[in-house]
Amino acid sequence: MKLLNGVTGFYQDPKDKPPTTSLKQFKVHSYEAARTNNGELLECNDTNVHSNFFVSTLKIQEKEVYVLLNKHYPLVAFASSINEDGIIYVNDTHLSLFFSPFYRVVHADFLNKRLIYTHHKKTILLKNKNELNNAELVQIAYWKPNTLGEILYNYWD
């Protein structure tokens, strides 16, 4: 999978402005996913203004699962934990089947892949497949993420 232009939410040139996904539609899908799996939707909202993803919390079979949606591309991932220390990505077969008609499900093995890059002046040269714009590369050089997941679902400001 290629890291698409604007996936981090950063851009300088209007031509690089990324598309947006719908929080309202994500809430509908999250509610239906919980209901379909005999669970409940505990919450679904925007994480904050400094993030590039929405999150819903589902309780299914007495376990909480976090569903993350990138704000700019229809990319969904699942996590067992979200906190200041990071995100613990998991795979969930049932939720993957539910969400895959609406979003591209990004699996934990991809999200945990290491970033491969070299520094070049104030930016970086990223060796992972990507279409990222220069503003994003500058942010990556600043924040120093270690994994692809830290790019697709970030709290950068």
C-alpha positions in Angstrom: 0.0 0.0 0.0 1.3 3.4 -0.9 1.1 6.4 1.5 -1.1 8.8 -0.3 -0.7 12.6 -0.7 -2.2 14.4 2.2 -2.9 11.3 4.4 -1.2 13.1 7.3 -3.4 16.1 6.9 -0.5 18.5 6.0 -0.1 20.4 2.8 1.2 23.8 1.6 0.0 24.0 -1.9 -3.8 24.0 -2.5 -3.2 21.4 -5.2 -2.0 19.1 -2.4 -5.1 19.5 -0.2 -6.3 16.1 0.7 -9.9 14.9 0.4 -12.0 14.4 3.6 -14.0 11.5 5.0 -17.3 11.9 6.8 -17.5 11.6 10.6 -21.3 11.4 10.3 -21.1 8.4 8.0 -18.4 6.8 10.2 -20.8 7.1 13.2 -23.5 5.3 11.2 -21.1 2.5 10.2 -19.7 2.2 13.7 -23.2 1.9 15.2 -24.2 -0.8 12.7 -20.9 -2.7 13.3 -21.6 -2.8 17.0 -25.2 -3.8 16.5 -24.3 -6.5 14.0 -21.8 -8.0 16.4 -24.2 -7.9 19.4 -22.2 -5.1 20.9 -22.7 -1.4 21.6 -21.2 1.8 20.4 -19.7 3.6 23.4 -18.6 6.7 21.5 -17.6 8.0 18.1 -16.0 11.3 17.6 -13.2 13.4 16.4 -10.1 12.7 18.5 -9.1 16.4 18.5 -8.0 19.2 16.2 -4.4 18.0 16.2 -5.1 14.5 14.9 -5.7 13.1 11.4 -8.3 10.5 12.4 -11.7 9.8 13.9 -12.2 7.1 16.5 -15.1 5.0 17.6 -15.1 2.8 20.6 -17.1 -0.5 20.4 -17.8 -2.9 23.2 -18.2 -6.4 21.8 -18.2 -9.5 24.0 -17.1 -7.5 27.1 -14.0 -6.2 25.2 -13.4 -2.7 23.9 -12.2 -2.3 20.3 -11.2 1.1 18.8 -12.0 1.7 15.2 -9.8 4.4 13.6 -10.7 6.3 10.4 -8.2 8.5 8.7 -9.8 12.0 8.2 -8.6 12.2 4.6 -8.8 8.8 3.1 -11.3 5.9 3.7 -8.7 3.9 5.7 -9.9 2.0 8.7 -7.8 0.2 11.4 -8.5 -1.5 14.7 -6.8 -1.0 18.0 -6.9 -2.5 21.5 -5.4 0.6 23.1 -5.1 4.3 22.3 -3.1 6.6 24.6 -0.2 9.0 24.9 2.2 6.2 24.5 0.8 5.1 21.2 -1.7 2.9 19.5 -1.7 -0.9 19.7 -3.1 -2.1 16.4 -5.0 -5.4 16.1 -6.7 -7.3 13.4 -10.4 -8.2 13.8 -11.9 -10.5 11.3 -15.5 -9.8 12.1 -15.1 -6.0 12.0 -12.9 -6.2 8.9 -15.7 -8.0 7.1 -18.2 -5.4 8.2 -16.2 -2.3 7.4 -14.5 -3.5 4.1 -17.4 -2.6 1.8 -17.1 1.0 3.0 -13.4 1.5 3.8 -10.1 0.0 3.0 -9.1 -2.0 6.1 -5.4 -1.5 7.0 -4.0 -4.5 8.9 -1.8 -4.4 12.0 1.2 -5.9 10.2 1.3 -3.0 7.7 0.7 -0.4 10.4 3.6 -1.8 12.5 6.1 -1.7 9.5 9.1 0.4 10.1 9.6 3.7 8.2 12.7 3.6 6.1 14.2 7.1 5.4 17.2 9.2 5.3 17.5 12.8 6.3 18.0 15.4 3.6 18.4 19.0 4.7 15.2 19.9 6.7 13.2 17.1 5.2 13.6 13.4 4.5 13.8 11.0 1.7 11.2 8.3 2.5 11.9 4.9 0.9 8.5 3.4 1.7 6.1 3.7 -1.3 4.5 7.1 -1.1 3.0 10.1 -2.8 3.5 12.4 0.3 3.9 16.1 -0.4 6.8 18.2 0.9 4.9 19.6 3.9 4.3 16.0 5.1 7.9 15.0 4.7 8.9 18.1 6.8 6.5 16.9 9.5 7.8 13.4 9.4 11.4 14.8 9.8 10.2 16.8 12.8 8.0 14.2 14.6 10.2 11.2 13.7 7.6 8.5 13.6 8.9 4.9 13.6 6.0 3.1 11.9 3.6 3.5 9.0 0.8 3.5 11.5 2.2 6.7 13.1 1.8 8.4 9.8 -1.7 7.1 8.9 -3.0 7.9 12.4 -1.2 10.7 14.1 -1.6 13.5 16.7 0.8 16.0 15.1 0.0 19.7 15.3 
